[in-house]
Amino acid sequence: FPVTIKEANLEIGNLLTNMDNGSQFGQLYTKIEFDLNLEIKNNTKETYSDYNIEVSYPVNSTSFDVNGRIENNSKIITYDNQPKLFPTQTRTIKLENLTIRNGNAHDLLNSSIVVKIFTDKGMVEKRICFKGNTFNTDNLW
């Protein structure tokens, strides 16, 4: 049997969120924006100077003026020209703000984003669910 050894590659870390601003009507939120930052870890012995990040957001969850392609129910945004990642370094990448509106809040909070990193070693992928660990929105709607 041929043995395939997975090459060491970059790792997708935590999604860091922070409530940026919100709009209220009658003491209820109508819209909330969250800052999203993604940790990228280099646990290898190599420096990565050329890599590409793709994030699939649920459609209508980013600002309407954000460029990206639509596939199925996702808006896919590519982040090019990322800075070098040296061995053992963790870097935080600023993503697009996530916009939760009262009309899409339930669906959005039960969905996820998919992060892909492309390097010359291949592709790594991670699905990050919003419910449970990402947002504390218990008392918002």
N, C-alpha and C positions, 0 to 999 in steps of 0.2 A: 504494500500500500504506500502511495506517495504521502509524505508528511508535509503539510503546509505550516510554515511558521509565520505567524502574523508579525509584520515588522512594527517596531515601536513607532508611534506617531503622536501627534498632539492629542490632548485630552480636553473634552468639554467639561468645564466645572459647573459651578452654581450659577443660577440666574438670580441676580440681585435686583430687588424692586424697591421703589420708594414712591409714595404718592406725591405727584408733582402739583397738580391743581385740580379743582373740582368746581362744578357749577351746581347751584342748588335752586330749587323752586319749592316753596312751601315746606322748608326744612327737610326736603328729600333731595338726594343727589340726582341730577339729570345726566351728568357726565363727569367722569373721573379720568385723569391721565396719570399713568404710572411711568416713571423713568425705568428703563430696563438696561441693565449692564450684565454682560456675560463674561465669566471667567474662562480663560483659555490657559491650559497648563502645558508646559513642555517638560515632561519627565524623562526626556531622552538625553543622550550625550551630544546631540547635534544642535546647531543653530538653524532655525527656520526663518528664511528671509522672503520666501515666496509661497504664500498660502492664501486661500480664498474662503470666505465664510458666506454661507447661504442660510437665511432664516425664512421659514415658512410660517407666516402669521395667519390666523383665521381672517377671512375676508372681512372688510369693514372694521378692523380692529386697530388700524393705524390712521394717522391723519390722511385726509383725502389727497393731499398734494405730494405724498411720498411715491416715488417711482418704484415700480416693480412689475413683475409679470403675474398674471392671474392663471392659476391652474386648479381646476375643480373648485373647492371652496377655500383656497389658500391664495394669499398674496406673497410672492416669493421675492425677497429683497437680497441683493448681493452686496457684500462689503468687500471691496478690493483694496489694494495698497495698504495692507496692515503692516505695522512696524515689526521689526525683527523680534523673534523670541529666542532668547539664549537658553542654554541648558539649565534646568531646574527653575526657570522663571515662570511666574504666573502673571498674566496681563489681563486687565479688565477692558473690554471693548464696549463702547456705547452703542446700544441698539436704538431703533426707532421707539418712540413712546407708544405705549399701548393705551388706546382710548376705549374706555368702557362706557357705553351709553345705556340709559335705562331700558331701551328697546332691545338691546342685544346682551344685556348683563348675564342673564341666566345661561344662555347658550355659550357665551364667551368664557365664563368662569368654569364651565364644564368641558372646555376644550384644552388645547395645548399648542405649543410651538414646536417646530422641528428644526434643529440646528445641524448643519452639515459643514464640515471643514474639509477642504480639498487640498492635499499636498502632493508632492511627487512620490510619496509613500502610499498614496491611496486616499480613501475617504473615511472619515469617522462621522457618526451620526448619533444624535441623542434627542429623544422626545421629552419635553419638559411640560408636565401637566400643571395647569394653573390652580386647580382645586386642591385644597389641603395645605400645601407648603409654600405657595408663592404669594398669595394675596390674602390679607385679612380684611374681608369686606362684609363681615357678619352684620354690622349695623348700618349699612349704607342704603339699602333699599327697603 
